């Protein structure tokens, strides 16, 4: 039932037909069959009768050998594929020469397998010798027709159930398993100059091919991987009725293959959908659990809620990357927590573009692409963040246009803008942080108008001013100065760096500058925190926790300005938890 994974693929070799296999050109039988242990599923479960397991391993051995000839062989691959094709003919004539095809022959004859079914696997590997990219998902599915679907059909022949209706369901499962394998092996495939992510999807997410060679996936590429995995899960669910249509041993075997696919899809979540940084493998216990459920109740769990999956994707980002906001977000009820996680995840993507390593031109292009996608937001989007945001905005008064202000602010960062006056800096803060305050206000369910919107905006400015002070040295090392030039002149500070990357200014003058900015931020907190009485108690607790963590940090900076001269400072995890707990207790009482 399962697509066999594509492994290391050496460079293309010149074609040459031959009838003799030289030593080392094809692997030993035991080496091929041993690879069954590394698949995403159990190829031939021990609970199956011996004869069935023999047939399944014979199919696996043939398919794996073909895959090796097309992907890994050091000799002329086209010639090896010609040899396999010729020996497959001999299987049907009764005189195969290669050991794995001799083992395959009894399965072919006992199960009545037509030659064109296994022959399609050879055709797929021939295609791999010259097709390196796929423009559309339809083209990729056509490839799966040859590379993956025949394996499922062979399994149905083993159980005597290879009728057209069941084969169609099997094809959905096999194509899904192939797509999951491709999603796992993105980096490995790219190293061999093969890309199985459709070009139309790469373009949709604004990803360039070069990103597939990096050690960590970008936010956009992780979103694309989520989409491919989510699509594969939908296909698995669409093919799952096959399990219910089968019975006995056939159901048990096929349920195992579907369970392996579902467990593999689930394994992408803790990895943050980043197959470049993490080797993604299905968990054995989850696989066994899915297998048992499908075997005993094959119609259960058949639905697939991609909106819920999109929210889970955003919540995973929030849990792992929102070092301060996550403490407050946890205090919200489930619906609002999901919505605010979607807001954070999208804002994080924008920030990551601005802070990343791309060229200025490429960053601006990607920000413009993000802005364009935001204008066409809908719940059927391919992008998980847009799916979640569209759903959240459907039920809550979230002003999604505020994201455009965030992008404006990020573009200013990319261009290296500095600020002559505080009024200019305050406008920047409203873009990058006040926008988040207003978006959060909408998540809290409060109309984003009037005094409430102004106070949410002010609280965002206060938090951003705290960020600027906290990151004073780190930002300067990256070539950024946010504090107003008029204030630098006023306190006789340049913020120049020495060879060690430390400030050259007199520490007392920098301390005076920092205290002055801290007092200014305190006034913004004074205005922004007046928002709290306008919110319901859970939203107050969330807002108070997020603001409280930053406010406490500002107090520490005010008490000891030298902290920001030595590097980035912050609260420990337990200190943040204490602030969050106090906020929840205080707002609930």
C-alpha positions, 0 to 999 in steps of 0.5 A, a space after each residue: 500500500 505504501 510508496 517506497 521512499 526515495 533515498 540518495 540519488 547519485 548523478 545521472 549515468 549514461 544509458 547502456 543496455 546489458 544482460 550481465 550484472 557486474 559485482 556491486 551494481 545491484 545489492 544483495 537480497 538481504 540488504 534490500 529486504 533489511 530496509 523494510 525496518 526503516 519504512 514509515 510502516 510495517 511492511 509485513 506484520 508478524 501477526 499475518 500468516 507466513 505465506 502472506 508475509 512472503 508475498 508482501 516481502 516479495 513485492 517489497 523486494 522487487 519494488 525496492 530493487 527497482 528503486 535502488 536501480 533508479 536512484 542509487 546504483 553506481 552503474 548505468 541506471 538506464 541499463 539496469 532498469 532495462 535489465 530489470 524490465 527484461 527479467 520481469 518479462 522472464 518472470 511471466 515466462 517462468 525463467 527469471 535470473 535475478 534472485 529478488 525477481 525469482 522470489 517475486 515470481 511465485 507471488 505473481 503467478 499465485 496472485 494473478 498479477 498482470 505484468 503492467 502493474 509492477 512494470 509501472 514501477 520501472 517506468 517511474 524510475 525511468 522518469 526519475 532519470 530525466 524529470 527533476 521538477 514538477 510544475 503542478 500537483 497534478 503532474 506530481 500525482 501522475 508521477 505517483 501513478 507510476 511510483 507509488 500506486 502500483 504497490 497498493 494494487 499489488 497488495 490488493 492482488 495478494 489478498 484477492 481484492 484488486 477490483 477497480 473501486 478498491 484500487 481507486 481508494 488504494 491509489 489515494 492512500 499510496 499517493 499520500 504516503 509518497 507525498 509524505 516521503 517527499 516531505 520528509 526527504 526535501 533536503 536529501 532530494 535537493 542534494 540530488 537535484 530533485 524537487 518533488 514540491 510542486 513549483 506552483 506551491 513553492 511560488 504560492 509560498 514565496 519560496 526559492 529553490 535555494 531555501 531547500 539547501 539551508 539547515 533550517 526551514 524558513 517560516 514560509 517553507 514550514 508553512 508549505 510543508 504543513 500544506 503538503 502534509 495536510 493535503 496528504 492527510 486529507 488523501 489518507 482520510 479519503 482512502 480510509 474507507 478501503 480499510 472498512 471495505 476489507 476484512 480479516 487479514 487484508 484489513 489488518 495489513 492495509 490498516 497498518 499502512 494507513 496508520 504508518 502514514 497518519 503517524 508520520 504526518 503527526 511526527 511533523 508537528 513536534 518538529 515544527 514542520 521543519 524537515 531540514 533541521 529535524 529527521 522526521 520519523 513516526 512514533 511507534 506507539 502512535 503508529 500502533 495506536 492508529 493501527 489498532 483503532 483502524 483495525 477495530 473501528 475502520 470508519 472512525 476518525 475519517 474526517 479531517 479538520 484542516 482549520 483545527 490543524 492550522 490552529 495547532 500549527 500556529 499554537 506550536 509556533 507560539 509555544 516554542 517561539 513566543 518567549 514572553 507572550 506565551 505566558 499570557 496567551 495560555 490564560 485565555 479560553 481555548 477559542 481566543 487562545 487559538 486566535 491570538 496564537 494565529 496573530 502571533 504566528 503571522 507577526 512572527 513570520 513578518 519579523 523573521 523576514 526582516 531579521 533574516 539573512 536574505 538580501 535587502 531586495 529579497 526581504 522587500 520582495 518577500 514582505 510584498 508577497 506576504 502583503 499580497 497574500 494577506 489581501 486575499 486571506 480566506 479559510 481555503 488558503 494553502 497557508 496554515 496561518 492564513 487559514 487560522 487567521 481567516 477563521 478567527 476573524 470570522 468570529 471575532 472583530 480582528 482588524 486584519 488590516 493592522 498587519 499592513 502596518 506591521 509590514 510597513 514597520 518591518 520594511 522600515 527596518 529592512 531599509 535601515 531607517 533611523 529616527 530623528 525625533 521621538 514622534 517619528 519613533 512613536 509612529 514606528 512603534 505604532 506600526 510594529 507593536 501598536 498594530 499587535 495591540 489592536 489585533 489583540 483587542 479584537 481577539 479579546 472580543 472588544 470593538 477596536 474603536 475609540 478609547 479602547 483602540 487608543 489604549 491598546 495602541 499605547 500599550 503596544 508602544 510601551 512594550 516596543 520601547 521596552 524592547 528597544 532598550 532591552 536590545 540596545 546593544 544587540 541592535 547596534 551590533 546589527 547596525 540598527 539604532 532606534 533611539 531618536 537622534 535628537 536624544 542621543 545629541 542631548 545626552 552626548 551619546 553616539 552608541 559607537 562600538 569598539 573592536 569588542 562590540 561594546 559601547 565606547 560612550 561614557 557609561 554614565 551618559 548612556 545610563 542617563 539616556 536609558 533612564 530618560 527613555 525608561 521614564 518615557 516608556 512608563 508614561 506610555 504604560 500608564 496610558 496603555 494599562 488603563 485598557 485593562 478595566 475595559 476587558 473581560 477577566 480572562 482577557 484582562 489576565 492575558 493582557 496583564 501578564 504580557 504587559 507585566 513581564 515587559 513592565 517588570 523588565 523595564 523596572 529592572 533596566 531603570 534600576 540598573 541601566 548597565 544591564 543593557 550595556 552588557 547585552 540583552 537582558 530578560 526575566 527567567 522562565 519562573 519569573 515570567 510564570 510568577 508574573 502570569 500567575 499573579 496576573 491571573 489571580 489578580 484579574 480573576 478576583 
